[in-house]
Amino acid sequence: MSTNPIPTVTPSGDDGLLRPPMDFQTRRMRLNSARRYLVNHLVTGLAVLSTVLVIVPLVAILGYLIYKGASSLNLAFFTHIPAPVGEPGGGMANSMVGSGIILALASSMGVPVGIAAGVYLAEYGRGKMLAMAVRFTADVLNGIPSIVMGIAAYSLIVMRQMHFSAFSGGVALAIMMVPTITRTTEEMLLTVPHAIREAALGLGVPKWRTVISVSLRTASPGIITGCMLAFARVAGETAPLLFTAFGNQFWSFKLNEPIAALPLQIYVYAISPYDEWHRLAWAGALVLILMIMVSVTLVRIYAGRGILKGAS
């Protein structure tokens, strides 16, 4: 005679059908599934919250600048030079042109040097003392205050030339761009799979050509992002330009003469006792941030199209 107990059944659901009781393994699987579901939604919510916290300051700053400076934007602001003290009107046309010249100089010097240094660290300098020194120097330069860069450029260039100049301002900003671009380029190149390099080398492609055509092209989105971060960092710097470019109330296009710049003009207007200049300072700050956003966006779009064309 069998002594095995008869399994019991309990009603489950609204259909009134009898089903066997849920075993321990099934309950544990359902609890794990519910826990994973909860953790997934919790982490997703934290990610969304972090994104909002990143975007909100930019939106708040941009909104406040629009509120304070949009009323001062007119045709004269973009076509006229600053008016004499006590006279209404005037603009910052020379400052916008001067900022473009200085930033173009800085980018033409800082971007190639930074990318070349990053390529050396990632492709040729692994384990070498020189590479360690370059990497350490880049990390130190990233933490040096911008005013120190201005003083260095003043000592090395301005004092030797015996005058302020747009060139010295471009050099100061280029020095600030180099460490950011260098470290970003190195990190992006290190993410390129070795199999891609080995495939090119296996076909007989020289190493230098592999670096240019394969490694740099593969890592180009990250490198471009690093260049944009460096550009955005130096675009609003004032302290280095106080010791180098110095500013100019008139039109100037020569690289060996003092030149106006938007950050300098905003600084001068902001510390002045005139309400009209305060109003123009807010407008200048709005134009400066819009110039940075537009330039970064255009570079990103152009680079993205170039990458897509190359991939196709």
C-alpha positions in Angstrom: 0.0 0.0 0.0 1.5 3.3 -1.0 2.1 5.9 1.7 2.8 8.8 -0.7 0.6 11.8 0.2 -2.0 12.9 -2.3 -0.9 16.3 -3.7 -3.3 19.0 -2.8 -4.6 21.6 -5.3 -5.8 25.0 -4.6 -8.0 27.3 -6.8 -6.0 29.9 -8.7 -7.4 32.8 -10.7 -10.9 33.9 -11.5 -11.7 30.9 -13.7 -12.2 28.6 -10.7 -9.8 26.0 -12.1 -7.7 24.0 -9.6 -3.9 24.3 -10.0 -1.0 22.7 -8.0 0.7 25.0 -5.5 3.6 27.1 -6.6 6.9 25.5 -5.8 9.9 27.3 -4.2 11.9 27.6 -7.4 9.1 29.3 -9.3 8.5 31.7 -6.4 12.2 32.6 -6.4 12.3 33.2 -10.1 9.3 35.5 -9.9 10.8 37.4 -7.0 14.1 37.8 -8.9 12.2 39.0 -12.0 10.3 41.5 -9.9 13.5 42.7 -8.3 15.3 43.1 -11.7 12.2 45.0 -13.0 12.4 47.3 -10.0 16.1 47.9 -10.2 15.9 48.5 -13.9 13.3 51.2 -13.5 15.2 52.7 -10.6 18.4 53.0 -12.5 16.6 54.3 -15.6 15.0 57.0 -13.4 18.4 57.9 -11.9 19.8 58.2 -15.4 17.0 60.5 -16.5 17.4 62.6 -13.4 21.1 62.9 -14.0 20.4 64.0 -17.6 18.0 66.6 -16.4 20.5 67.9 -13.8 23.0 68.3 -16.6 20.7 70.1 -18.9 18.9 72.4 -16.4 21.9 74.6 -15.6 22.6 75.2 -19.3 18.9 76.0 -20.0 18.7 78.3 -16.9 21.9 80.2 -17.9 20.8 80.5 -21.5 17.3 81.6 -20.5 18.6 84.2 -18.0 21.0 85.6 -20.6 18.2 85.9 -23.1 16.0 87.7 -20.5 18.8 90.2 -19.7 20.5 90.6 -23.0 18.1 90.0 -25.9 16.6 93.4 -25.6 20.0 95.0 -26.4 20.6 93.0 -29.6 20.1 95.1 -32.7 21.9 95.7 -36.0 24.2 98.3 -34.4 25.4 95.8 -31.9 26.7 93.5 -34.7 28.1 96.3 -37.0 29.4 99.1 -34.7 32.4 99.4 -32.5 32.0 100.5 -28.8 30.8 104.1 -28.4 32.8 106.6 -26.3 32.1 106.9 -22.6 28.8 108.7 -21.9 27.4 108.2 -25.4 24.5 105.8 -25.9 24.6 103.0 -28.5 27.6 101.3 -29.9 28.2 97.6 -30.4 30.8 94.8 -30.2 31.5 94.1 -33.9 35.3 94.5 -33.4 35.2 92.2 -30.4 33.4 89.4 -32.2 35.9 89.6 -35.1 38.8 89.7 -32.6 37.5 86.6 -30.8 37.2 84.8 -34.1 40.8 85.6 -35.0 42.2 84.6 -31.6 40.2 81.4 -31.5 41.3 80.5 -35.0 44.9 81.1 -34.1 44.6 79.0 -31.0 42.8 76.1 -32.8 45.4 76.1 -35.6 48.2 75.7 -33.1 46.6 73.7 -30.3 44.6 71.1 -32.2 47.4 69.7 -34.4 49.9 69.6 -31.4 47.3 68.0 -29.1 46.3 65.3 -31.6 50.0 64.6 -32.4 50.8 64.2 -28.7 47.8 61.9 -28.2 48.8 59.8 -31.1 52.4 59.4 -29.7 51.1 58.4 -26.3 48.7 55.8 -27.6 50.6 54.4 -30.6 54.3 54.9 -30.0 55.0 55.8 -26.4 53.7 52.9 -24.4 56.0 52.2 -21.5 58.5 54.9 -22.4 59.8 57.5 -20.0 59.1 60.3 -22.4 55.5 59.2 -22.8 55.1 59.2 -19.0 56.6 62.7 -18.8 54.2 64.0 -21.6 51.2 62.4 -19.9 52.1 63.8 -16.5 52.7 67.3 -18.0 49.3 67.2 -19.8 47.6 66.3 -16.5 49.3 69.1 -14.7 48.5 71.7 -17.4 44.8 70.7 -17.2 44.8 71.8 -13.6 46.7 75.1 -13.9 44.6 78.3 -13.6 44.1 80.2 -16.8 45.7 83.3 -15.3 48.9 81.5 -14.9 48.8 80.6 -18.7 48.3 84.3 -19.4 51.3 85.3 -17.2 53.5 82.7 -18.9 52.5 84.0 -22.4 53.1 87.5 -21.2 56.6 86.6 -20.0 57.6 84.5 -23.0 56.0 86.6 -25.8 54.7 90.0 -24.8 57.8 91.1 -22.8 60.1 90.0 -25.6 58.0 91.8 -28.3 57.5 94.8 -26.0 53.8 95.0 -27.0 50.5 93.2 -26.7 49.2 91.2 -29.7 46.6 88.9 -31.0 49.3 86.3 -31.6 50.3 86.1 -27.9 46.6 85.7 -27.0 46.3 82.8 -29.5 49.4 81.1 -28.0 48.0 81.4 -24.5 44.7 79.8 -25.5 46.5 77.1 -27.6 48.5 76.1 -24.6 45.3 75.6 -22.6 43.8 73.5 -25.4 46.6 71.1 -25.8 46.3 69.0 -22.6 42.6 68.4 -23.1 43.0 67.3 -26.7 46.1 65.2 -25.9 44.4 63.1 -23.2 41.2 62.8 -25.1 43.0 61.6 -28.3 45.0 59.1 -26.3 42.0 57.6 -24.6 40.0 57.4 -27.8 42.8 55.7 -29.7 43.2 53.2 -26.9 39.5 52.1 -27.5 40.3 51.2 -31.1 40.4 47.3 -31.3 43.9 45.9 -32.0 42.4 43.6 -34.6 41.7 46.5 -36.9 45.3 47.7 -36.7 46.6 44.1 -37.2 44.4 43.7 -40.3 45.9 46.8 -41.9 49.4 45.9 -40.9 48.8 42.3 -42.2 48.0 43.8 -45.6 51.4 45.6 -45.7 50.2 49.0 -44.8 52.9 51.0 -43.0 52.3 51.9 -39.3 52.1 55.6 -39.9 49.5 55.1 -42.6 47.6 52.7 -40.4 47.5 55.3 -37.6 46.2 58.0 -39.9 43.8 56.0 -42.1 42.6 53.4 -39.5 43.1 54.4 -35.9 42.4 58.1 -36.2 39.5 57.6 -38.5 37.9 55.1 -36.2 38.4 57.3 -33.1 37.5 60.5 -34.9 34.1 61.0 -33.1 35.7 61.0 -29.7 38.7 63.1 -30.8 36.3 65.7 -32.3 34.4 65.8 -29.0 37.7 66.5 -27.2 38.6 69.3 -29.6 35.2 70.8 -29.1 35.5 70.6 -25.3 38.9 72.4 -25.5 37.5 75.0 -27.8 34.5 75.7 -25.6 36.8 75.9 -22.5 39.0 78.7 -24.0 36.4 80.6 -25.9 35.2 82.4 -22.8 38.5 82.9 -21.1 39.3 86.5 -20.0 42.4 86.3 -17.7 44.9 85.1 -20.3 43.8 87.7 -22.8 44.2 90.5 -20.2 48.0 89.8 -20.3 48.3 89.1 -24.0 45.7 90.6 -26.4 44.8 93.4 -23.9 41.8 94.6 -25.9 41.2 97.3 -28.4 38.3 99.8 -28.8 38.8 100.0 -32.6 39.0 97.6 -35.5 42.2 95.6 -35.7 43.1 92.7 -37.9 46.9 92.5 -37.5 48.3 89.7 -35.4 51.1 91.8 -33.9 48.8 94.4 -32.5 46.4 94.5 -29.5 43.0 93.2 -30.5 39.5 93.2 -29.0 37.8 90.1 -27.8 34.3 89.4 -26.5 35.3 88.2 -23.1 37.5 91.2 -22.6 34.8 93.6 -23.7 32.3 91.9 -21.5 34.7 92.2 -18.5 35.3 95.9 -19.2 31.6 96.7 -19.5 30.6 94.6 -16.5 32.9 96.4 -14.0 32.0 99.9 -15.4 29.5 102.1 -13.5 27.3 102.7 -16.5 24.0 101.0 -16.9 24.2 101.2 -20.7 27.5 99.2 -20.6 25.9 96.7 -18.2 23.2 96.1 -20.7 25.7 95.6 -23.5 27.7 93.2 -21.3 24.6 91.0 -21.0 24.1 91.1 -24.7 27.7 90.3 -25.3 27.5 87.3 -22.9 24.5 86.0 -24.8 26.2 86.4 -28.2 29.3 84.6 -26.8 27.5 81.5 -25.6 25.4 81.4 -28.8 28.6 81.6 -30.9 30.1 78.7 -29.0 27.0 76.6 -29.3 26.6 77.3 -33.1 30.3 76.7 -33.9 30.3 73.4 -31.9 27.1 72.3 -33.5 28.4 73.0 -37.0 31.6 71.2 -36.4 29.7 68.2 -35.1 27.4 68.1 -38.1 30.2 68.5 -40.6 32.3 65.9 -38.9 29.4 63.5 -38.7 28.7 63.8 -42.4 32.3 63.3 -43.2 32.4 60.1 -41.1 29.3 58.8 -42.7 30.7 59.5 -46.2 33.9 57.7 -45.3 32.0 54.7 -44.0 30.0 54.4 -47.1 
